């Protein structure tokens, strides 16, 4: 079965509440015709509910940028999966910025993934190696290890709800990017091989895997032309409606049904 491409915009710490709502109102008519692509925006927590409300009559999905694994409790500043339920459909887990700045460990990524699934949220699990790890030839070991840790204890039935995003850390927000061939070798090789070892080839071939890291309209076709790349987790290029819509259009032209 063909994997439906998915383009998700991670707004990070950008856009006020007003700017967020204005953005999606402008975006909807630009991408409405591209029905062969799953479209997702991930605003800040402050804007999440308002953006979800603004998009309720559209086909654009809403994702959160993270979550805590507990349903409630004394966790100041955190957002629980119970709070996201009914507002968000997706949640990014394990982004390199959360791993680096918020000290998110593989164990925490695993807990968050299980919590998301328990509350019917679709995890977008981000994995990727640092520049140092890449130069030391450790990419395959690091990425495979992150996937195994994130999916520990998760059964095969839940894999239909999980999306994986390969984001080499050295390519995030740097203007550098892995070539389509390199990204394909990791996604089609390391990641799908790891999934096959864990769940079998059929499931490994059904899981959607995105590329992330300085994705722009001028390099998007290079990624979407690769057989194992099913979309993109986009940072900077998702902050303007024209560039984000262009990415979705390219995905539609390359792989949309």
N, C-alpha and C positions, 0 to 999 in steps of 0.2 A: 504493500500500500504506500502511495506517495506521501511524503511528509509535507504538511502545509508549512510554508515559510512563515517565520515570525520575526517581526521587527519591534524591538522594545526600546523606548527612549528613557534613559536614566537622567533625570534632570539634576541630580545631586543637590547641592545647596544653592539653587537658583530659582528665581521667580517668586514674587509676592503672591498673595492670594488673588488679588485682582489680575495680575499679569498671567497667572496660571489659567484662570477662567477665560480670559480674553484669548489666550493662545489656543485653547482647545476649540473655542467657538470658530476661530479662524481656520483651524486645521481640518475640521470635519468635512467641509465641502471639497477640500483639496484632495482628500483620500477616499471619499465615499465610493468611487468606482472601482477601487482596487480590492475587490472582495476575495481574491485568491490569496491574500496575505493577511495573517493575523497581526493586528496592530495594537500596540500597548504603549501607554505613557505612564511613567513612574514619577509623580510629583513629590514634593515634600509632604511630611505628615500634616502640616498646617493646612495645605490645600487639598488633601486627598478626598475628603467628603464632598467638597464643592466641585471638584473636577469630576468625580463620579456622577454627581447629580447633573452636571452640564452635559455629560456624555451618555446619559441613560437611554436616549433614543437613537444612538449611533452604534456602529459596530466596533468602535475603539474600546479596548479593554483598559482597565486601570490596575496598576501595580504599586505596591509599597516598596520602599527602598531597603527595608530590613524589618525585623520583629524580634521580640524576646520569646523564649521558649515556654515561659510560664503563662498561664491564662490570666493571672492577676497576682498582686502582691506588692511588697515593699521594694520596688525596683524603680527608683526615681529616674525620670526622663525616658523610660522605656515604653514601648507600645506592644501590647499583647496580641496574639492571633485572634483572641475573642473580640478584641476591639476592631480588628480589620475585617472580620467576617461580615459579609453583607455590604461592604464598601469596596474592598479590593478583591480582585480575582487572582492576581499574581503577587509574588513577593521575591525580591532579589535577596539572595543569601550568599554570604562569603565573598562579597566584592573585595578586591584587593585593598581598597581604601579602608574598609572596615577591619580587615585583617591587620593592616599596618598601623592605623591610627587609633583604633578602638580595641586592639589586641584580641580580635576574634580568632579563636583557635579552630582546628579541625573538629574537635569534640563539640564546640559550640555550634559550628555549622551543621553537624549531624543532629543536634538537639533541635535547632531551629527548623531544619527540614522536616523532621518528624512532627513538630508542632504545627507547621504550616499544613501538612497533609491531614492532620487530625481535624483541622478546621476548614477543610475543603479549599485551601489556597494552593495555587500552583507554584511550586518553587522554581525560580531561575537560579540555579547554582553556578556561581562563578568560580572558575579555577584558572590557574596560570602561574608561570614561573617568573622569577625576578631576572634582571639583567645578569647578575652574578651567576645564578643557577643556569641560565641559558648558555653563558660563555664557558661554564664548566662542564657542559654536556649533560646536565642533569634534568633537562626538560621532561623527558618521558617519565622518569622516576618520580619527579615532583607532581606532575599532573595526574598520573595514575594513582599516586598515593592520596592526593586530595579527593579524588573521586571515590576511592574505596572507603575513605574515612567518612565522607559526606553521606554515603549510601549504606553505611553499616547498619544492619538490622532492618532495612527497608525491603519489603517483599516485592516480588515481580509485578504484582497487580497494581502497585502504586507507580510504577515507572511510566505509565501512560500520562501521568499528570506532571511529570518532571521535565524541565528543560535545562540543558547544560550550556553555559556560556564559556568559551575558551577566550580568556583575556590575558595575553602575555603582559605582565606588569610593566615591562619596559616600553610598551606601546600605548599605555593609557595616558592621555593628556599630554603626550610628548611631541606629537606630530610625526613620530616614527610609527611604522606599522609592519607587521609580518606580511610577507608576500602571500598571495593567494595560495601558491604552491606549498609554502611552509605551513600555513594555517591548515591546509587540507591534509598535510602529512601528519599533523598532530591530531586533528579531529577525526579523520578517516582511519588513521593508524592507531595511535595511542588510546584515544578516548573510546572509540567504538570497540577496539580490542579488549580494553578493560571491562566495558559493559558486557561484552560477549562472555568473558570469563566469569563474570558475576551472575549473569541472567540468561545466557544463551544468545545465539546469533539473531534470532527473530526479534527479540526485544531490543538488542543492540542496534539493529537496523531501523527500529521504529522510533527511537528517542530522537527528539529534535535537538540539534546542537548549533549554537550561534557562535559567530566570531565577534570579538569586541577589541577595540584598540585603535583609535584614530581613524575610525570608519567615516568616510565622506562620500558625497555623490560621485566624485571623480575616481574613486577606487572600489566602489560598491560592486560594480559588475564583475570585477576580478574575483571577488569572494563568492558572489552568488553563482558564478559559472562553475564552481567546484562542486563535485557530486555529493560530498558529505557535509557541506555547509548549508544550513537551513535558515539562515537569517543573521541578524546582528543585534547585539546589545550596544546601544549607541549613547555616547555622552554628548560632547559639544555640538555635534551636528543635529541633535534632537531639540536644541534650544531655539531654533528658528523654523517656522512653519514651512518655508520653501525648501530648505535642505532636508528636513525630515520627510516631507512629502515626496521629494525626489528619490530618497532611499527606498521608500515603500513602492514607488512606481517601478524602480529598477528591479526590485524583488518580484513584483508582479510580472514584469516582462520576461524575467529569467526563469521563474519557477512557479508563478501563480497559475492556478487552474481556472 
